[in-house]
């Protein structure tokens, strides 16, 4: 029978220090007491197995401190390798998306701004509740950027990421 990941159970398995978990018990031959739990996963995340189930380390760290594991956990600084509890917060899917960095396919280099060839202008826009809202067309990239930043600050609040 699978054991529930309570705060007490996680405390029996791990010690926490500076965003890392360290094994308190040896659950496998290759794991020694005091070893850092987890290995690198794609996109900068770390994961480890607990009782036959794979978990992302940041989810275990959050539960180790708070006693529950929410559906979404946001890395405040956007760095998936920084699992310090001060850098983790419960979030909704939308809030987690709002804290994303500029997309790799962004051609303007400015988050929330793209070039509209047909109008020969910069379009500023913002996502709010899974809907894209156009903020206007601008001749100047810097002005479009400013408008996008203001809208993100207004609608995304503490989850706004302007880079």
NORVENMO-V305355 format. One record per residue. OMEGA is omega as a letter, one per 40 degrees, with the letter a starting at -180 (* if undefined). Layout:
BEGIN
{{OMEGA} {OMEGA}}
END
This chain:
BEGIN
{{a} {a} {i} {a} {i} {i} {a} {a} {i} {i} {i} {a} {a} {i} {i} {i} {i} {i} {a} {i} {a} {a} {i} {i} {i} {a} {i} {a} {a} {a} {i} {i} {a} {i} {i} {i} {i} {i} {a} {i} {a} {i} {i} {i} {i} {a} {i} {i} {i} {i} {i} {i} {i} {i} {i} {a} {a} {i} {i} {i} {i} {a} {i} {a} {a} {i} {i} {a} {a} {a} {a} {i} {a} {i} {a} {a} {i} {a} {a} {i} {i} {a} {i} {a} {i} {a} {a} {i} {i} {a} {i} {i} {a} {i} {i} {i} {a} {a} {i} {i} {i} {a} {a} {a} {i} {a} {a} {a} {a} {a} {i} {a} {i} {i} {i} {a} {a} {a} {a} {a} {i} {i} {i} {i} {a} {i} {i} {a} {i} {i} {i} {i} {i} {a} {i} {i} {a} {i} {a} {i} {a} {i} {i} {i} {a} {i} {i} {i} {i} {a} {i} {i} {a} {a} {a} {i} {a} {i} {a} {i} {a} {i} {*}}
END
